């Protein structure tokens, strides 16, 4: 392990943080150049719902569209720069790890962005189309009496809702990484995970309710894959425990 003094570690940390911020800013600038295209991509699930109807999004202030594109660029810049950010994090902590610990950590660093983008893809291609269709079904454009009720979403509110759902699914899909790491370091066991399934369903339901918009439909759409990931995590943890037992026997 490294015996570098604390000051040297702090200097290295500052240098890597500066690199991370610079990478994020550069990625943000690149995303801002195509922010309108990115927004249209995120808007497509809603546009598909209204494919045969002329609809629009509205902005209620002069700065709303600009601020929305800026927020979108910041989100997109972080996603784009995330592999580099993860690499800088690994390079900072790697000198303090043993060779075996570095070998264990690398697969998790590779799996984390893949799981995040997998969750984001599920949110975009499966959840959002179904959720938007569900929400739009409550409008009443052709009322015989009274005033018609139609959906005219705000630009900023739509982006906030989309990013909330994408981040919720992306972060929730880190569950296998968290559970397998806890089992690997001995803080959890596969037997305990399997025995507490019924309690975990309640915990996952609370997590889904906290991360998603306040409607039962979105919460269920997140809870189902989360529980599936929990079961897959149990299988992966069993494999890890068998390998640990095998290595101990060889020793």
Secondary structure as a PSIPRED ss2 file (coil, helix, strand):
# PSIPRED VFORMAT (PSIPRED V4.0)

   1 X C   1.000  0.000  0.000
   2 X C   1.000  0.000  0.000
   3 X C   1.000  0.000  0.000
   4 X C   1.000  0.000  0.000
   5 X C   1.000  0.000  0.000
   6 X H   0.000  1.000  0.000
   7 X H   0.000  1.000  0.000
   8 X H   0.000  1.000  0.000
   9 X H   0.000  1.000  0.000
  10 X H   0.000  1.000  0.000
  11 X H   0.000  1.000  0.000
  12 X H   0.000  1.000  0.000
  13 X H   0.000  1.000  0.000
  14 X H   0.000  1.000  0.000
  15 X H   0.000  1.000  0.000
  16 X H   0.000  1.000  0.000
  17 X H   0.000  1.000  0.000
  18 X H   0.000  1.000  0.000
  19 X H   0.000  1.000  0.000
  20 X H   0.000  1.000  0.000
  21 X H   0.000  1.000  0.000
  22 X H   0.000  1.000  0.000
  23 X H   0.000  1.000  0.000
  24 X H   0.000  1.000  0.000
  25 X H   0.000  1.000  0.000
  26 X H   0.000  1.000  0.000
  27 X H   0.000  1.000  0.000
  28 X H   0.000  1.000  0.000
  29 X H   0.000  1.000  0.000
  30 X H   0.000  1.000  0.000
  31 X H   0.000  1.000  0.000
  32 X H   0.000  1.000  0.000
  33 X H   0.000  1.000  0.000
  34 X C   1.000  0.000  0.000
  35 X H   0.000  1.000  0.000
  36 X H   0.000  1.000  0.000
  37 X H   0.000  1.000  0.000
  38 X H   0.000  1.000  0.000
  39 X H   0.000  1.000  0.000
  40 X H   0.000  1.000  0.000
  41 X H   0.000  1.000  0.000
  42 X H   0.000  1.000  0.000
  43 X H   0.000  1.000  0.000
  44 X H   0.000  1.000  0.000
  45 X H   0.000  1.000  0.000
  46 X H   0.000  1.000  0.000
  47 X H   0.000  1.000  0.000
  48 X H   0.000  1.000  0.000
  49 X H   0.000  1.000  0.000
  50 X C   1.000  0.000  0.000
  51 X C   1.000  0.000  0.000
  52 X C   1.000  0.000  0.000
  53 X C   1.000  0.000  0.000
  54 X C   1.000  0.000  0.000
  55 X C   1.000  0.000  0.000
  56 X C   1.000  0.000  0.000
  57 X C   1.000  0.000  0.000
  58 X E   0.000  0.000  1.000
  59 X C   1.000  0.000  0.000
  60 X C   1.000  0.000  0.000
  61 X C   1.000  0.000  0.000
  62 X C   1.000  0.000  0.000
  63 X C   1.000  0.000  0.000
  64 X H   0.000  1.000  0.000
  65 X H   0.000  1.000  0.000
  66 X H   0.000  1.000  0.000
  67 X H   0.000  1.000  0.000
  68 X H   0.000  1.000  0.000
  69 X H   0.000  1.000  0.000
  70 X H   0.000  1.000  0.000
  71 X H   0.000  1.000  0.000
  72 X H   0.000  1.000  0.000
  73 X H   0.000  1.000  0.000
  74 X H   0.000  1.000  0.000
  75 X H   0.000  1.000  0.000
  76 X H   0.000  1.000  0.000
  77 X H   0.000  1.000  0.000
  78 X H   0.000  1.000  0.000
  79 X H   0.000  1.000  0.000
  80 X H   0.000  1.000  0.000
  81 X H   0.000  1.000  0.000
  82 X H   0.000  1.000  0.000
  83 X H   0.000  1.000  0.000
  84 X H   0.000  1.000  0.000
  85 X H   0.000  1.000  0.000
  86 X H   0.000  1.000  0.000
  87 X H   0.000  1.000  0.000
  88 X H   0.000  1.000  0.000
  89 X H   0.000  1.000  0.000
  90 X H   0.000  1.000  0.000
  91 X H   0.000  1.000  0.000
  92 X H   0.000  1.000  0.000
  93 X H   0.000  1.000  0.000
  94 X H   0.000  1.000  0.000
  95 X C   1.000  0.000  0.000
  96 X C   1.000  0.000  0.000
  97 X C   1.000  0.000  0.000
  98 X C   1.000  0.000  0.000
  99 X H   0.000  1.000  0.000
 100 X H   0.000  1.000  0.000
 101 X H   0.000  1.000  0.000
 102 X H   0.000  1.000  0.000
 103 X H   0.000  1.000  0.000
 104 X H   0.000  1.000  0.000
 105 X H   0.000  1.000  0.000
 106 X H   0.000  1.000  0.000
 107 X H   0.000  1.000  0.000
 108 X H   0.000  1.000  0.000
 109 X H   0.000  1.000  0.000
 110 X H   0.000  1.000  0.000
 111 X H   0.000  1.000  0.000
 112 X H   0.000  1.000  0.000
 113 X H   0.000  1.000  0.000
 114 X H   0.000  1.000  0.000
 115 X H   0.000  1.000  0.000
 116 X H   0.000  1.000  0.000
 117 X H   0.000  1.000  0.000
 118 X H   0.000  1.000  0.000
 119 X H   0.000  1.000  0.000
 120 X H   0.000  1.000  0.000
 121 X H   0.000  1.000  0.000
 122 X H   0.000  1.000  0.000
 123 X H   0.000  1.000  0.000
 124 X H   0.000  1.000  0.000
 125 X H   0.000  1.000  0.000
 126 X H   0.000  1.000  0.000
 127 X H   0.000  1.000  0.000
 128 X H   0.000  1.000  0.000
 129 X H   0.000  1.000  0.000
 130 X H   0.000  1.000  0.000
 131 X H   0.000  1.000  0.000
 132 X H   0.000  1.000  0.000
 133 X H   0.000  1.000  0.000
 134 X H   0.000  1.000  0.000
 135 X H   0.000  1.000  0.000
 136 X H   0.000  1.000  0.000
 137 X C   1.000  0.000  0.000
 138 X C   1.000  0.000  0.000
 139 X C   1.000  0.000  0.000
 140 X E   0.000  0.000  1.000
 141 X C   1.000  0.000  0.000
 142 X C   1.000  0.000  0.000
 143 X C   1.000  0.000  0.000
 144 X C   1.000  0.000  0.000
 145 X C   1.000  0.000  0.000
 146 X C   1.000  0.000  0.000
 147 X C   1.000  0.000  0.000
 148 X C   1.000  0.000  0.000
 149 X E   0.000  0.000  1.000
 150 X C   1.000  0.000  0.000
 151 X C   1.000  0.000  0.000
 152 X C   1.000  0.000  0.000
 153 X C   1.000  0.000  0.000
 154 X E   0.000  0.000  1.000
 155 X H   0.000  1.000  0.000
 156 X H   0.000  1.000  0.000
 157 X H   0.000  1.000  0.000
 158 X H   0.000  1.000  0.000
 159 X H   0.000  1.000  0.000
 160 X H   0.000  1.000  0.000
 161 X H   0.000  1.000  0.000
 162 X H   0.000  1.000  0.000
 163 X H   0.000  1.000  0.000
 164 X H   0.000  1.000  0.000
 165 X H   0.000  1.000  0.000
 166 X H   0.000  1.000  0.000
 167 X H   0.000  1.000  0.000
 168 X H   0.000  1.000  0.000
 169 X H   0.000  1.000  0.000
 170 X H   0.000  1.000  0.000
 171 X H   0.000  1.000  0.000
 172 X H   0.000  1.000  0.000
 173 X C   1.000  0.000  0.000
 174 X C   1.000  0.000  0.000
 175 X H   0.000  1.000  0.000
 176 X H   0.000  1.000  0.000
 177 X H   0.000  1.000  0.000
 178 X H   0.000  1.000  0.000
 179 X H   0.000  1.000  0.000
 180 X H   0.000  1.000  0.000
 181 X H   0.000  1.000  0.000
 182 X H   0.000  1.000  0.000
 183 X H   0.000  1.000  0.000
 184 X H   0.000  1.000  0.000
 185 X C   1.000  0.000  0.000
 186 X C   1.000  0.000  0.000
 187 X C   1.000  0.000  0.000
 188 X C   1.000  0.000  0.000
 189 X C   1.000  0.000  0.000
 190 X H   0.000  1.000  0.000
 191 X H   0.000  1.000  0.000
 192 X H   0.000  1.000  0.000
 193 X H   0.000  1.000  0.000
 194 X H   0.000  1.000  0.000
 195 X H   0.000  1.000  0.000
 196 X C   1.000  0.000  0.000
 197 X H   0.000  1.000  0.000
 198 X H   0.000  1.000  0.000
 199 X H   0.000  1.000  0.000
 200 X H   0.000  1.000  0.000
 201 X H   0.000  1.000  0.000
 202 X H   0.000  1.000  0.000
 203 X H   0.000  1.000  0.000
 204 X H   0.000  1.000  0.000
 205 X H   0.000  1.000  0.000
 206 X H   0.000  1.000  0.000
 207 X H   0.000  1.000  0.000
 208 X H   0.000  1.000  0.000
 209 X H   0.000  1.000  0.000
 210 X H   0.000  1.000  0.000
 211 X H   0.000  1.000  0.000
 212 X C   1.000  0.000  0.000
 213 X C   1.000  0.000  0.000
 214 X C   1.000  0.000  0.000
 215 X C   1.000  0.000  0.000
 216 X H   0.000  1.000  0.000
 217 X H   0.000  1.000  0.000
 218 X H   0.000  1.000  0.000
 219 X H   0.000  1.000  0.000
 220 X H   0.000  1.000  0.000
 221 X H   0.000  1.000  0.000
 222 X H   0.000  1.000  0.000
 223 X H   0.000  1.000  0.000
 224 X H   0.000  1.000  0.000
 225 X H   0.000  1.000  0.000
 226 X H   0.000  1.000  0.000
 227 X H   0.000  1.000  0.000
 228 X H   0.000  1.000  0.000
 229 X H   0.000  1.000  0.000
 230 X H   0.000  1.000  0.000
 231 X H   0.000  1.000  0.000
 232 X H   0.000  1.000  0.000
 233 X H   0.000  1.000  0.000
 234 X H   0.000  1.000  0.000
 235 X H   0.000  1.000  0.000
 236 X H   0.000  1.000  0.000
 237 X H   0.000  1.000  0.000
 238 X H   0.000  1.000  0.000
 239 X H   0.000  1.000  0.000
 240 X H   0.000  1.000  0.000
 241 X H   0.000  1.000  0.000
 242 X H   0.000  1.000  0.000
 243 X H   0.000  1.000  0.000
 244 X H   0.000  1.000  0.000
 245 X H   0.000  1.000  0.000
 246 X H   0.000  1.000  0.000
 247 X H   0.000  1.000  0.000
 248 X H   0.000  1.000  0.000
 249 X H   0.000  1.000  0.000
 250 X H   0.000  1.000  0.000
 251 X C   1.000  0.000  0.000
